[in-house]
Amino acid sequence: MEIRRVKCWPQRLGSSWSKEYQTMPELLLAESAANLDADTTGQFWFTVHVPEDAAPGTYIAPVRLSSPDGATWETQMRLRVLPFALTKAERPVGMYWRSEQWDRERLDSQIRDMLAHGV
């Protein structure tokens, strides 16, 4: 399982001429921890890698959040495995970006991530 922090920031609504913005999620940062001010919320994204031979059913795992002062909060994550596999896409799907702006290690990392998510 991978845990990432959801990064949100103001993004323009509508066309590039719009002056209206809304704070929206855009990035999944490779950080499983965050420093949050009191009375604020944070979002995390859990990517669960289910083995191909996993039996269908509901799986339960504990989730625990803790703060530097030792306070903790616990809940359960439920994952439902369905009795079928998704079919492959009929046509190639991917992302496009200007590769000269990125170093080779970062490009390779992003391509591996797309492959892992069926892109």
LINZI-V289219 format. One record per pair of residues at least 12 apart in sequence whose C-alpha atoms are under 7 Angstrom apart, sorted by sequence separation. I is the first residue (numbers start at 1). J is the second residue. D is the distance in whole Angstrom. If there is no record, write none. Layout:
i=(I,I)
j=(J,J)
d=(D,D)
//
This chain:
i=(10,11,63,10,11,62,63,9,10,62,63,8,9,61,62,8,9,60,61,8,60,61,7,8,60,6,7,59,60,7,58,59,6,7,58,59,6,7,58,5,6,57,58,4,5,57,4,5,56,57,94,4,5,56,93,4,5,56,4,3,6,5,6,5,6,4,5,3,4,3,4,3,2,3,1,2,1,2,1,1)
j=(22,23,75,23,24,75,76,23,24,76,77,23,24,76,77,24,25,76,77,25,77,78,25,26,78,25,26,78,79,27,78,79,27,28,79,80,28,29,80,28,29,80,81,28,29,81,29,30,81,82,119,30,31,82,119,31,32,83,32,32,43,43,44,44,45,44,45,44,45,45,46,46,46,47,46,47,47,48,48,49)
d=(5,6,5,4,7,6,6,5,6,5,6,6,6,6,6,5,7,6,5,4,6,7,6,6,5,6,6,6,6,5,7,5,6,6,6,6,5,7,4,6,6,6,6,6,5,5,5,7,5,7,5,5,6,5,5,5,6,5,5,5,5,6,5,4,7,6,6,7,5,6,7,5,6,6,7,5,6,7,4,6)
//
